[in-house]
């Protein structure tokens, strides 16, 4: 039986997103065309691959097995085809990136703007997210996250040097409430915390003393998943907040925020561009890696 490679590619997209609509949008075809392709593939194989309801799409046992077997091959074919097609010309195509919201230097503008100017045939699609997920399964070319949370089977390229987190507040807050002398005293202060989602506990603030790391579970009066809002609230005098030094640096330099507890805030490995090991790397990703390395 000759395999229908196009049908397998459509099936892989449906399985990846658990959605006929998402697969149709990514391929630029109708949902009906996707459905018909999957139906023909199931008829050819003589077994159901996809379970459809009005609200969801899931895979049968056979579908899960097929997806696991064809995904690496399809990824290799896509990369090989793209590499072959771009050998005689500049990098081109869509470059999908998943970037942490606190990767300030990467997201600040100049780095991406200069890359876009140098590679006009590359369309950069950036999703700013702090969710942890498999970038390969979700169809991203690469991601940018803190080095300490990147999976060990990924290849990582530094985006910036070491980073550190700081506790900051406004001068007005200091005048009213004073500064804690130790992180353990944060429990008695008004705090502005970060949480990734509504039903998740606020992030524990991480410090170090005498070479030993420890964390403090502050009781924030305000929590949010938006770093920009946390900064605005701190500038307005709402309390002490905690985050990446790079995010606060412009406000500290203007005197709108003051760093506190700095001796308890050690430096650590910063942000990295990470991507899976592949035999065929797309020229667009290779171009981004080269751009980062030339800027060091």
C-alpha positions in Angstrom: 0.0 0.0 0.0 1.5 3.3 -1.1 1.3 5.8 1.7 -0.5 9.1 1.1 2.1 11.5 2.5 -0.2 14.5 2.2 -3.0 12.7 4.2 -0.4 11.8 6.8 0.7 15.4 7.1 -2.9 16.5 7.5 -3.5 13.8 10.1 -0.3 14.9 12.0 -1.6 18.5 12.2 -5.0 17.4 13.5 -3.4 15.2 16.1 -1.0 17.9 17.1 -3.6 20.5 17.8 -6.5 18.1 18.5 -8.5 20.3 16.2 -9.8 20.1 12.6 -10.2 23.9 12.5 -6.6 24.6 13.7 -5.2 22.2 11.1 -7.3 23.8 8.4 -6.1 27.3 9.4 -2.4 26.2 9.3 -2.7 24.6 5.9 -4.9 27.4 4.4 -7.7 25.0 3.4 -11.3 24.4 4.6 -12.3 22.3 7.6 -14.3 20.1 5.3 -11.2 19.4 3.2 -9.4 18.3 6.4 -12.3 16.1 7.5 -12.5 14.4 4.0 -8.7 13.8 4.0 -8.8 12.1 7.4 -11.9 10.0 6.3 -10.0 8.8 3.2 -7.0 7.9 5.3 -9.1 5.9 7.7 -10.8 4.1 4.8 -7.4 3.3 3.3 -6.0 1.9 6.5 -9.3 0.3 7.5 -9.3 1.6 11.0 -10.5 4.7 12.9 -7.8 7.2 13.8 -9.8 10.1 15.2 -12.7 10.4 17.6 -14.9 13.4 16.8 -17.5 15.0 19.0 -19.2 18.4 18.7 -16.8 19.8 21.3 -13.5 17.9 21.0 -11.2 15.8 18.9 -9.2 12.9 20.3 -7.2 10.0 18.9 -8.0 6.4 19.0 -5.3 3.9 20.2 -4.4 3.4 16.5 -4.3 7.1 15.9 -2.0 7.7 18.9 0.4 5.0 17.6 0.4 6.3 14.1 0.9 9.9 15.3 3.9 8.8 17.4 5.5 7.0 14.4 4.9 9.5 11.6 5.7 12.8 13.5 9.5 12.5 13.5 9.5 11.5 9.8 7.2 14.4 8.8 9.4 16.8 10.8 12.5 15.6 9.0 10.8 15.8 5.6 9.6 19.4 6.3 13.0 20.5 7.5 14.8 18.8 4.6 12.4 20.2 2.0 12.8 23.7 3.5 16.5 23.4 3.6 16.7 22.2 0.0 14.4 25.0 -1.1 16.4 27.7 0.5 20.0 26.6 -0.4 20.2 29.1 -3.3 18.5 32.0 -1.6 18.2 33.9 1.7 16.3 32.4 4.7 12.6 32.6 4.2 9.3 31.4 5.6 7.6 31.8 9.0 9.7 31.6 12.1 7.6 30.7 15.1 9.0 31.5 18.5 7.6 31.0 22.1 9.2 33.6 24.3 8.9 34.2 28.1 7.3 37.5 29.0 10.3 38.3 31.2 12.9 37.9 28.5 13.3 41.7 28.4 16.4 42.0 26.3 15.1 39.6 23.6 11.7 41.4 23.5 12.9 44.9 23.9 12.9 45.5 20.1 16.4 46.2 18.7 17.5 42.6 18.4 14.3 41.4 16.6 14.2 44.6 14.5 17.7 44.2 13.3 17.1 40.5 12.5 14.0 41.3 10.6 15.8 44.0 8.6 18.6 41.6 7.7 16.2 38.8 6.8 13.3 40.4 4.9 11.9 37.1 3.6 11.5 35.7 7.1 8.1 36.3 8.8 8.6 36.3 12.6 5.6 35.0 14.6 6.1 35.5 18.4 3.9 34.1 21.1 4.7 35.7 24.5 3.9 33.1 27.1 5.0 31.8 30.5 3.3 28.5 30.1 5.5 25.4 30.0 4.9 23.2 27.1 6.6 21.1 24.3 7.5 23.6 21.6 8.0 20.8 19.1 4.6 19.4 19.7 3.0 22.8 19.4 4.8 23.6 16.1 7.3 26.2 17.2 10.8 26.5 15.7 12.4 27.6 19.0 11.7 29.2 22.3 13.3 31.6 24.7 13.3 30.8 28.5 15.6 30.9 31.5 18.3 28.3 31.2 17.4 26.6 34.4 14.0 25.5 33.1 15.0 24.3 29.6 14.8 20.5 29.0 18.2 18.8 28.8 17.6 17.3 25.4 17.3 20.8 23.8 20.2 22.8 22.3 20.5 26.2 24.0 22.2 29.4 22.7 22.7 32.3 25.2 20.5 35.4 24.5 22.1 37.5 27.3 24.4 37.2 30.2 23.6 36.3 33.8 20.4 37.7 35.3 19.1 38.3 38.8 15.7 39.0 40.4 15.2 42.0 42.5 12.7 43.2 45.1 11.7 46.8 44.4 9.3 49.5 45.6 8.7 53.2 45.1 10.5 55.9 47.2 7.0 56.9 48.4 6.4 53.4 49.8 9.8 53.4 51.6 8.9 56.7 53.2 5.6 55.4 54.5 6.6 51.8 55.5 10.4 51.6 55.5 12.4 48.7 54.0 12.6 45.2 55.2 16.1 44.2 56.4 15.7 40.5 55.6 13.4 38.6 53.2 11.6 37.0 56.1 10.2 40.4 57.0 8.3 40.6 53.7 5.3 38.9 55.4 4.6 42.2 57.2 4.8 44.3 54.0 2.3 45.1 51.3 3.4 42.9 48.3 2.5 42.7 44.6 2.8 39.1 43.4 2.9 37.1 40.2 1.0 34.0 39.3 0.8 32.1 36.0 -2.9 31.4 36.2 -5.9 32.3 38.4 -6.0 28.9 40.2 -2.3 28.7 40.8 -0.5 29.8 44.0 1.5 33.0 43.7 5.2 32.6 42.8 7.5 32.2 45.8 10.2 34.9 45.9 13.6 33.3 45.7 16.7 34.6 47.6 20.0 33.4 48.9 22.0 33.9 52.1 25.5 32.6 52.8 25.5 30.6 49.6 22.2 28.9 50.5 19.1 29.4 48.4 15.7 29.8 50.1 12.2 31.1 49.1 9.6 33.2 50.7 5.9 32.7 50.3 4.7 36.3 50.5 1.0 37.0 51.0 0.4 39.5 48.1 -2.4 42.0 48.5 -2.5 42.1 44.7 -1.6 39.3 42.3 -1.5 39.3 38.5 0.1 37.4 35.6 1.2 40.7 34.0 4.7 41.9 34.8 3.9 45.3 33.3 1.0 45.8 35.7 3.1 44.7 38.7 5.7 47.4 37.8 3.0 50.1 37.3 1.5 49.2 40.7 4.9 49.3 42.4 5.7 52.7 40.8 2.3 54.0 42.1 3.3 53.0 45.7 1.0 50.0 46.0 3.7 47.8 47.6 6.9 45.8 47.0 7.2 43.6 44.0 9.7 41.0 42.7 11.0 40.3 39.2 13.8 40.5 36.7 16.3 43.3 37.2 16.3 44.1 33.5 12.5 44.8 33.6 13.0 47.2 36.5 16.3 48.9 35.5 14.8 51.8 33.5 12.5 52.7 36.5 15.4 52.4 39.0 17.5 54.7 36.8 14.7 57.3 36.7 14.3 57.1 40.5 10.7 55.7 40.2 11.7 52.4 41.9 14.3 51.5 44.5 15.9 48.1 44.8 15.8 46.6 48.3 17.3 43.4 49.8 20.0 43.3 47.1 22.5 41.3 49.1 20.0 38.5 49.1 19.6 38.5 45.3 22.3 36.4 43.6 22.9 36.2 39.9 22.0 33.1 37.8 22.1 31.8 34.3 20.0 34.1 32.0 17.9 33.5 29.0 18.6 31.1 26.1 17.2 30.5 22.7 16.5 26.7 22.7 15.4 24.3 20.0 15.5 20.5 19.3 18.4 18.7 17.8 17.6 18.1 14.1 19.6 16.7 11.2 18.3 19.5 9.0 18.0 22.9 10.6 15.9 25.4 8.7 17.9 28.3 7.3 15.6 30.8 9.0 16.4 29.4 12.5 20.1 29.1 11.6 20.0 32.8 10.6 18.5 33.8 14.0 21.1 31.8 15.9 23.9 33.5 13.8 22.4 36.9 14.5 22.4 36.3 18.2 26.0 35.1 18.2 27.2 38.0 16.2 25.6 40.4 18.7 27.5 39.0 21.7 
